[in-house]
Structures are given as structure tokens and as C-alpha cells.
Amino acid sequence: MKPDYDVVIMGGGLAGLTLSLQLKQERPETQILILEKRGESAPTAAHKVGESTVELGTYYLREVLDLKGYLDEKQLPKHGLRFFFSPRHKDTIEKRVELGPRERLPVPSHQLDRGTLENELIHRSRKSGNEIILGAKVEDVTLSPDTLHEVRFSTDTNKDQTVSAKWVVDATSRHALLKRKLGFAKEIEHNVNAVWFRVDREIDVTDWSSDEKWQSFLEPGLRRLGTIHLMDKGYWVWLIPLSSGATSVGIVADGDLHPFTEINRLERAMSWMEKHEPLAHQMISPLLDHVLDFKVLKHYAHNSGRIYSAEKWAVTGESGAFLDPFYSPGTDFISMNNTWLTDLIIRDMNGESIELHASVYEKTHLALFDSWIPVYQNKYQLMGSTQIMVIKIFWDWAIYWGIPCLLFTNKGYTNLSVLKRLFSNDESAGRRFGALNNQMQKVFLEWLPYDTGDFTERYIDPFDIQFLREFHRGIEEQFSPRELITKVEENLEKLEKIAAEIFRLISNQVHGTPMDIPVDPYTMQLFPEENQSLKTSIAPDKEMNEQVRVMWFYPVKETVS
């Protein structure tokens, strides 16, 4: 029996719409239906969270989907992620330690008005030949891999419609139809909540101080274009400018340290802000008459036991797994998710067996997600510790730019030979990368009681550090598969040296140990229960030590063993 469609995508948000474009781009004859429950165009300054992109997701939108011209013309450029620490000085922004790029970045990213973007994606998807039904509520899915899947949905004018398809993709976001139907939800221990609202006015933190020296750190207008993070223990507050002229304001907080009931209504959120971010409250409270909406998301992190099936169904976007918005990774995971899924669907449509690819892609996707959990889990308690967070953010950027971004822009995630070489065993570079990051994140937690310094009036630019410049500029460099593997292994070796030098500085500050102690970055601990084994001892590296010290605030006890 001939199907009504090759692919039915349930959900017409960012994940589903970008998937429809990618599939059509790769195989124009593919017949695609998108069912979206929203009955009309998305509003400007839409209620959705996720306005900030970073490098991997930006590459996907600009280069893979060819949205470069649209993004440059209709959406705002983003001047990186910008962080304000020094919690004892929250009423005087120029006294806070500030982390962010001074100059315009070589690799672009964007601040997205999701409503405007999704309307554009609907237009482009329809123009490419895809069918989109707005106001369509999916009622049920009958999966029949040996024949055809059936999707039953209703609209205002027709209460019971059924279509058949070779492939069914769940892009229903947190509704997660397939996850609930097939029971593959997984819990994740990350009790963090978010609330956010839009103000129909520009908010520019540059206006929060008249200090001329502080004003001079950046070109006029660049601070406003960053994704602003105001931070203290257990929370961060975001400010994100939108192309509509509105500003998105959000509070993301650990529920164990800042109960959800303190922020889950606008008046409560503002009272909380008055207590914890008094300057932000002072600047935002006069604008409350211009609030466009207010949304909440309780315990937003969720995991998934399945992503792709050789039986021709899959999930994408938040229908699968979602971790945390702190580094704006949502579009990144959509980009990887859709790229793996597009590869599977195109292979299947071309008559190839996809069992091996589906299995490898799912394992890789879930392992990658699991490897990022330690970046966020239990880390909100670190957000009031200035030195820890400066080091951690630079470390997290280094690992992100140095390996995952590089693999994506070089199509490494859909090359089985590359994946086999990098992830086949515990000694392969991809597995060691995950282990190295996990150990570094444990060290940050061990260090917490000892980072008590009150640091103030400092500006830290990530691009003052050579290895971060090199990792960032290398994102768009193109390699053959063999060269890519070599480059990943070289970057991992550099990351091992960075980790070792960071640990030497931390141990020097906590214990007074010499700066030339042997360090195994895979077993390093500030308080080992017994003598640590040194299977991989990294020798001191003077050049790397000098780079790491750019982000180090404590005095160093210059001793040698």
C-alpha cells in the first residue's frame, strides 16, 4: 500500500521545522507532512524559551540550512555569552567581575526571536513543497514497522483524520507523545526551574553604570548584544535582546536553594529579584507595564532511553532529552539530533539497511548527552564562587569548541569510521574526552569550600587566552575524516594539559603544593582517600601554565618540589 507521506513530523516548532527543511534539502522528492497544534502564526516575542544560539547550532542554521542571509538581516547578532560574578557587589555592576569577549567574534552566533524565526521556517518549509497543517492536534500514533505507521489527528473543522507514513517523527516538545506511549522516559537528577518574561523595551546593562572606565571596555552597543548572565549561588538571571526590540528576562534557579514558589509568579519573581539582584530589579521594575508574557518551567531537565529506531520512528528536540539552558545548548542538540535523523531517513529512502546506523547514532547521541550532565548537575551551588566559575566556564568552552563543535562541522557524527575510531573503547579519544571532563567537574565541586576570595573590578576576555582562540577559530576549519581524527586527538592532548595546569593552581591555592607536582588528569583529586595512581602523568607545561594564569585571581606560591 502506498503511504500518504514518506515522513510525518508531529510538531511544527524549531526542531520539527528545521528537520523538514534539512530533509527536503537532502532529498527534494521526500513527501513530508508537519502537524502543528498552534492554530496561527507565532507571535512576535513568542512565549518560547531558547532565544540564544551558540556556535554548533549557529553553524547548523547558517551553513547546513542556508539561513545565513535571513539571520543576518532579520535577527540580532550575538556578542557571545557574558557573565557577571562577584556576588558581594550586586548593586554596583562595574565592580563585578565580568567575563565576555571585547571584540566582535570571528565565528558568529545569534539572539533569536523564536516567533519571528518559526514563522519564517514555516514559510520556507511550505515553499520547499512540504505540507503543514496548523491547528492539528495529534491524538494517537499506531506504529506498524512492517507496513505503514498511522497518525490520527483532529482539527477544528475535521475531528478525526488519519494519515499513513513510512516514518513518524515526534517533535511535540515536552508533550513527548512517543516517549509517553512507548515508556522510554528517563529521570535526571537536576532539580532546576526556570521562569521568564518579555518586556517590550530594550534593556542594556551598559546603562546601569556611568563609570567611564567600565564603559570603555567594549565598543558601544556590544554589551547589550551578549546573552547576559547575572549570577550568585544557586541561580543565574538572563537578559537577551530580541530583534523585535523586546528583551527576554529569565530566572533559572536550583529548586533546593531557591524554591520554585519564590519565583513562579511575576510579582514573586520581582520580589525575589529585589532580594538577590537589586540593581536588575531597580532597572526592570519600572518596565513592568510593558511585560508581554510570563512563563514557568518546573524541573525542566529530562532524559530519554530512546531516540532513533530502525523501525522508522524517532524523536527530536525536547521530545527526547533536554539538560539546561545555561550555555544555550538547545539548538545544538536539535542540530545533532536532526542531522543523525536526516541521515537515517535518507538512507532508508534510498533502500539501505539502517539497523547499524540507527544503533550507533542512538548510542552516540545518548552517550554525548550523558557526558554533558556533569557540566550542569550540582553545579548551581558553584555560581556564587567567582574564581571557580571563571575557570569552569573557560574549561567548558574549551571542551565544547575543541571536540563536539569540530566533529559536527566536519560531519564526523555521521561517519561510522570516525565514530568507531573515537568511541569504540575506553582508550579511544572520544571516551577519554568524556572521562576527562567528568573528572574536572568533580574537582570543581571539591574546590568549592576553598574559593572564598572577594574579587572585584576585573574584566576577563576569553580571547586573551591562546588555546581558546585556537579552539574557537578552528570550529569552521574543514578536515578529511583521517585529518579530523588526528585533530580531535591533538585537541584532547591539549585539554589534558589544560586540566593538569588548572589542577596545579587549585592544589597550590588549597594545599600550598608545588607548581610542578605530577598530575594524572583522569584521576586527579584534591582530597584523595589514598595515594592516587598516575597512569597518565602530565608534565608541567610552562606555556600552558601562563595561559591558564590569565584567568587565575589568587596569588601563586611559587614553589617547586
C-alpha positions in Angstrom: 0.0 0.0 0.0 1.3 3.4 -0.9 1.7 5.8 2.1 0.1 9.2 2.2 3.6 10.6 3.1 7.1 9.5 3.4 7.5 11.3 6.7 5.0 12.7 9.2 6.5 15.2 11.7 4.4 15.7 14.7 5.2 19.2 15.9 6.0 22.4 14.0 8.3 24.2 16.4 12.0 24.8 15.9 13.0 21.1 15.9 10.3 19.9 13.5 10.5 22.7 11.1 14.3 22.6 10.7 14.1 18.9 10.3 11.6 19.3 7.4 14.0 21.8 5.7 17.0 19.6 6.1 15.2 16.5 4.8 13.9 18.4 1.7 17.3 19.9 1.1 19.0 16.4 1.1 16.2 14.6 -0.8 13.8 17.1 -2.6 11.3 14.3 -3.6 10.6 13.4 0.0 6.9 13.8 0.8 6.6 15.4 4.3 3.6 16.4 6.4 4.0 18.6 9.5 1.2 18.7 12.1 1.4 21.7 14.4 -1.2 22.3 17.2 -0.7 26.0 17.1 -3.6 27.4 15.0 -2.0 30.6 13.8 1.4 32.3 13.2 3.6 32.5 16.2 3.5 36.0 17.9 6.5 38.3 17.9 8.4 37.9 21.1 7.0 34.5 21.4 6.5 32.7 24.6 9.1 30.1 23.9 12.4 29.9 25.7 15.5 29.4 23.7 16.4 32.7 22.0 20.2 32.4 22.2 22.3 30.2 19.9 26.0 29.2 20.3 28.5 28.0 17.7 27.3 24.5 16.8 23.6 25.3 16.5 24.5 28.6 14.7 26.6 26.6 12.1 23.6 24.3 11.6 21.2 27.2 11.0 23.6 29.3 8.8 25.5 26.7 6.8 23.5 23.5 6.8 20.1 25.1 6.4 21.4 28.1 4.5 19.7 30.6 6.7 22.7 32.9 6.9 21.2 35.8 4.9 17.9 35.7 6.8 19.7 35.6 10.2 22.0 38.5 9.3 19.1 40.6 8.0 16.2 39.8 10.4 17.7 38.5 13.7 20.2 40.1 16.0 23.9 39.1 16.0 25.0 37.8 19.4 28.1 39.1 21.1 28.9 35.9 23.0 27.9 34.8 26.4 28.5 37.4 29.1 28.8 36.7 32.8 28.8 38.9 35.9 30.1 37.4 39.1 31.2 39.0 42.5 28.0 38.4 44.4 29.0 40.8 47.2 28.8 43.7 44.7 25.5 43.0 43.0 24.3 46.6 43.5 27.2 48.1 41.5 27.7 46.4 38.2 31.1 48.0 37.4 32.5 46.4 40.5 31.5 42.9 39.5 34.0 40.6 37.7 32.9 40.5 34.1 33.6 37.7 31.6 33.0 38.1 27.9 34.6 39.0 24.6 35.6 42.6 24.0 35.7 42.4 20.2 33.3 41.0 17.6 33.7 37.2 17.3 35.1 35.5 14.2 32.5 32.7 14.4 29.0 34.1 14.6 26.0 33.4 16.8 22.6 34.9 17.1 19.9 36.2 19.5 16.7 34.7 18.1 13.2 35.9 18.3 11.6 32.5 18.2 8.2 33.6 17.0 9.7 35.5 14.0 12.1 32.7 13.2 9.4 29.9 13.3 7.1 31.9 11.1 10.0 32.2 8.6 10.7 28.5 8.8 7.0 27.7 8.1 7.2 29.9 5.1 10.4 28.2 3.8 9.1 24.7 4.6 5.9 25.3 2.6 7.9 26.9 -0.2 10.1 23.8 -0.4 7.0 21.6 -1.0 6.2 20.4 2.5 2.6 20.3 3.7 1.9 22.0 7.1 -1.4 21.8 8.9 -1.8 24.4 11.7 -4.3 23.8 14.4 -3.7 20.0 14.2 -3.8 18.1 17.5 -2.2 14.6 17.3 -4.5 12.1 19.1 -2.6 8.9 18.6 0.0 7.0 16.6 -0.1 3.4 15.5 3.3 2.1 14.8 3.5 -0.7 12.2 7.1 -1.0 11.0 6.3 -4.0 8.7 3.6 -2.0 6.9 3.0 1.7 7.5 2.6 3.9 10.6 -0.7 5.7 11.1 -1.1 9.1 12.7 -4.6 10.2 13.9 -5.2 13.9 14.4 -8.0 16.4 14.6 -8.6 20.0 13.6 -11.4 22.4 14.3 -13.1 21.5 11.0 -12.4 17.8 11.0 -12.3 15.9 14.3 -10.9 12.6 13.1 -8.3 12.3 10.3 -5.8 9.6 9.8 -2.7 9.6 7.5 -0.1 6.9 6.8 3.6 7.3 6.6 6.9 5.3 6.2 8.4 7.4 9.0 7.0 9.1 12.1 9.0 11.7 14.0 7.9 13.1 17.3 8.8 16.8 17.6 6.0 17.6 20.1 8.5 19.1 22.6 7.6 18.3 26.2 4.3 16.7 25.2 6.6 13.8 24.1 3.9 11.7 22.6 6.1 8.7 21.7 8.1 8.8 24.9 4.9 8.5 26.9 3.3 6.0 24.6 6.3 3.6 24.5 7.5 4.3 28.0 11.2 5.3 27.4 11.3 8.3 29.7 14.3 8.6 32.0 14.6 10.7 35.1 17.6 13.0 35.6 18.7 14.4 39.0 18.8 18.1 38.2 16.2 20.0 40.2 16.4 23.3 38.5 13.5 25.5 37.4 13.0 28.5 35.1 10.7 31.4 34.8 10.9 34.1 32.1 9.0 37.0 30.6 9.4 39.5 27.8 9.5 43.3 28.3 8.5 45.3 25.2 11.5 47.6 25.7 15.3 47.4 25.2 17.3 46.7 28.4 21.0 47.5 28.1 23.2 46.7 31.1 25.7 49.3 29.8 23.2 51.9 31.0 23.4 50.5 34.6 26.7 52.4 35.3 28.2 55.8 34.3 31.7 54.6 35.2 33.8 55.7 32.2 36.5 53.0 32.6 33.9 50.3 32.7 32.0 51.8 29.7 35.3 51.8 27.7 35.9 48.1 27.9 33.7 47.4 24.8 32.5 49.2 21.7 29.1 51.0 22.2 26.2 48.6 21.8 28.2 45.3 22.2 27.3 44.6 25.8 23.6 44.6 25.0 24.1 42.1 22.3 25.5 39.5 24.6 23.5 36.9 26.5 23.8 38.4 29.9 24.1 36.2 33.0 23.9 37.7 36.5 25.0 35.1 38.9 25.1 34.0 42.5 24.9 30.8 44.5 22.1 28.6 43.1 20.9 30.8 40.2 21.5 33.0 37.2 19.4 35.7 35.6 19.4 36.2 31.9 18.8 39.2 29.7 18.5 38.6 26.0 17.8 41.3 23.4 15.3 40.4 20.6 15.0 41.7 17.0 11.5 43.0 17.8 13.0 45.5 20.3 11.8 43.5 23.2 14.1 42.0 25.9 13.7 38.5 27.4 14.3 38.3 31.1 14.7 34.9 32.8 15.5 33.4 36.2 17.0 29.9 36.4 17.4 28.6 39.9 18.2 25.4 41.8 15.0 24.4 43.5 16.8 23.2 46.6 18.4 26.6 47.1 15.7 28.9 45.7 12.3 27.2 45.9 10.1 27.4 42.8 7.3 29.0 44.8 9.5 32.1 45.3 9.6 32.8 41.5 6.6 31.1 39.9 4.6 34.3 39.5 5.6 37.7 38.1 5.2 39.6 41.4 7.1 36.8 43.3 9.9 36.8 40.7 10.3 40.5 41.0 10.4 40.3 44.8 13.0 37.5 44.5 15.0 39.7 42.1 14.8 42.7 44.5 16.5 40.5 47.2 19.0 38.7 45.0 19.8 41.1 42.1 18.8 44.5 43.5 20.3 46.5 40.6 18.5 44.4 38.0 15.3 44.9 40.0 15.8 48.6 40.1 16.2 48.8 36.3 13.5 46.3 35.3 10.7 47.1 37.8 9.7 50.5 36.1 9.1 48.5 32.9 6.5 46.1 34.3 3.7 47.8 32.5 5.4 46.6 29.3 5.5 42.9 30.2 4.3 40.8 27.3 4.0 37.4 28.9 5.2 35.3 31.9 6.0 31.6 31.6 7.3 28.9 34.0 9.0 25.6 33.6 9.4 23.4 36.7 12.1 20.8 36.8 12.9 21.2 33.1 15.7 18.6 32.7 14.6 15.3 31.3 16.4 12.3 29.7 15.3 9.6 27.2 16.1 5.9 26.8 15.4 6.0 23.0 16.0 8.5 20.2 16.1 6.6 16.8 14.6 3.3 15.8 15.3 1.1 12.7 11.6 0.5 12.8 11.3 4.0 11.2 10.3 6.2 14.1 12.3 8.8 16.1 12.2 11.8 18.4 13.8 15.1 18.0 14.2 18.3 20.1 12.7 18.3 23.6 10.6 15.3 22.8 13.8 13.4 23.6 16.2 14.9 26.1 16.9 18.4 27.5 19.5 19.4 30.0 19.9 23.0 30.9 19.8 26.4 29.2 22.9 27.8 30.9 25.2 27.6 27.8 22.3 27.9 25.3 22.7 24.2 24.1 19.1 23.6 23.0 19.7 24.4 19.3 22.9 22.4 19.4 21.1 19.2 20.4 18.4 19.9 17.8 21.1 20.3 15.2 22.8 17.0 16.0 19.5 15.2 16.5 18.2 16.3 13.1 21.4 15.6 11.3 21.5 12.0 12.6 17.8 11.6 11.8 18.1 13.0 8.3 20.9 10.7 7.5 18.8 7.7 8.7 15.7 8.7 6.8 17.6 9.4 3.5 19.5 6.1 3.7 16.2 4.3 4.3 14.5 6.1 1.4 17.4 5.1 -0.8 16.9 1.5 0.0 19.8 1.0 2.5 19.6 -1.0 5.7 19.7 1.4 8.6 19.9 -1.0 11.6 23.6 -0.4 12.3 23.5 3.3 11.7 20.3 3.7 13.9 22.0 1.8 16.8 25.3 3.7 16.5 23.7 7.1 16.2 21.4 6.5 19.2 24.2 5.2 21.4 26.4 8.2 20.4 23.6 10.7 21.0 22.7 9.3 24.4 26.4 9.0 25.4 27.0 12.6 24.4 24.1 13.8 26.4 25.2 11.8 29.4 28.7 13.2 29.1 27.3 16.7 29.4 25.2 16.0 32.5 28.2 16.6 34.9 28.7 20.1 33.4 25.3 21.1 35.0 24.4 18.6 37.7 25.1 20.0 41.2 26.9 23.0 39.7 24.4 25.7 40.5 25.9 25.7 44.0 29.2 26.9 42.4 27.6 30.0 40.8 28.4 32.3 43.8 32.1 31.4 43.6 33.8 33.8 41.3 37.1 32.1 40.7 35.6 28.6 40.3 33.1 29.8 37.8 35.6 31.7 35.7 37.8 28.6 35.4 34.8 26.4 34.9 33.3 28.5 32.1 36.6 28.7 30.2 37.1 24.9 30.7 33.5 24.2 29.5 34.1 26.4 26.4 37.4 24.7 25.6 35.9 21.2 25.6 32.9 22.3 23.6 34.8 24.2 20.9 37.7 21.7 20.9 35.8 18.5 20.1 31.9 18.4 19.7 31.8 21.6 17.5 34.7 20.3 15.4 33.0 16.9 14.9 29.7 18.5 13.9 31.1 21.0 11.4 33.2 18.3 9.8 30.3 15.7 9.6 32.1 13.4 12.0 28.9 12.4 13.8 27.5 10.7 10.7 30.8 8.9 9.7 30.9 5.4 11.2 34.6 5.1 10.7 35.2 8.3 12.6 32.8 7.3 15.4 34.4 3.9 15.6 37.9 5.3 15.9 36.9 7.9 18.5 34.3 6.0 20.6 34.9 2.2 20.2 36.7 1.6 23.6 37.7 3.2 26.8 41.1 4.2 25.5 39.7 6.0 22.4 39.8 9.8 22.3 36.0 10.3 22.5 35.7 8.1 25.6 38.7 9.7 27.2 37.2 13.1 26.5 34.1 12.3 28.5 36.2 10.8 31.3 38.5 13.9 31.4 35.6 16.3 31.6 33.8 14.3 34.3 36.9 14.3 36.5 37.4 18.1 36.0 33.8 18.7 37.1 34.4 16.7 40.2 37.4 18.8 41.1 35.3 22.0 40.8 32.9 20.6 43.5 35.8 19.6 45.8 37.2 23.1 45.5 34.0 24.9 46.5 34.7 25.4 50.3 38.1 27.0 49.5 37.1 29.6 46.9 36.4 32.4 49.4 38.1 35.3 47.7 36.2 38.6 47.1 37.3 39.6 43.6 36.1 42.8 42.1 36.6 45.2 39.2 38.1 42.7 36.8 37.4 42.2 33.1 38.2 38.7 31.7 38.1 38.2 27.9 38.3 34.5 26.8 40.1 35.5 23.6 43.0 36.8 25.7 43.8 33.0 26.1 45.6 31.4 23.2 44.1 27.9 23.4 40.5 29.3 23.5 41.2 31.5 20.4 42.6 28.5 18.6 39.7 26.2 19.5 37.1 28.8 18.6 38.7 29.7 15.2 39.1 26.0 14.4 35.4 25.3 14.6 34.8 26.0 10.9 38.1 24.6 9.6 37.5 21.6 7.3 39.3 18.3 7.5 39.2 14.9 5.8 38.0 12.1 8.1 41.6 11.0 8.8 42.7 14.6 9.5 39.6 15.1 11.7 40.5 12.1 13.9 44.1 13.4 14.2 42.8 16.9 15.1 40.5 15.6 17.8 43.3 13.6 19.3 45.6 16.7 19.3 42.9 18.8 20.9 42.3 16.1 23.6 46.0 16.2 24.3 45.9 19.9 24.7 42.8 19.6 27.0 44.7 17.2 29.2 47.5 19.7 29.6 45.0 22.5 30.4 43.3 20.3 33.1 46.7 19.5 34.6 47.7 23.1 34.9 44.3 24.1 36.3 44.7 21.4 39.0 48.2 22.5 39.9 46.9 26.0 40.5 43.9 24.8 42.6 46.1 22.5 44.6 48.6 25.3 45.1 45.9 27.6 46.5 44.2 24.9 48.7 47.2 22.9 49.9 50.2 25.0 49.0 51.6 22.2 46.8 54.4 23.0 44.4 53.6 24.0 40.8 55.4 21.1 39.3 53.6 18.2 41.0 52.8 15.3 38.8 49.1 15.2 37.7 47.0 12.5 36.1 44.0 14.5 34.8 41.9 11.3 34.8 42.3 10.5 38.5 43.2 14.0 40.0 41.5 14.7 43.3 42.0 17.5 45.8 41.3 15.1 48.7 42.2 11.5 47.6 41.2 8.8 50.1 44.5 7.1 49.2 47.6 7.7 47.1 46.5 8.5 43.6 47.6 6.3 40.7 49.4 8.1 37.9 48.6 6.1 34.8 48.7 9.3 32.7 51.1 11.8 34.3 51.1 15.1 32.6 54.4 17.0 33.0 54.3 20.7 33.8 53.9 22.9 30.7 55.2 26.4 31.1 53.4 27.9 28.1 50.0 26.3 29.1 50.5 27.4 32.7 51.0 31.0 31.5 47.7 30.8 29.5 45.7 29.4 32.4 47.1 32.1 34.7 45.3 34.7 32.6 42.1 33.5 34.3 43.6 33.0 37.8 43.0 35.5 40.6 44.7 34.1 43.6 48.4 34.7 44.4 50.5 31.7 43.4 53.0 30.3 45.8 56.0 29.8 43.5 57.4 26.6 45.0 58.9 23.6 43.3 59.2 20.1 44.7 
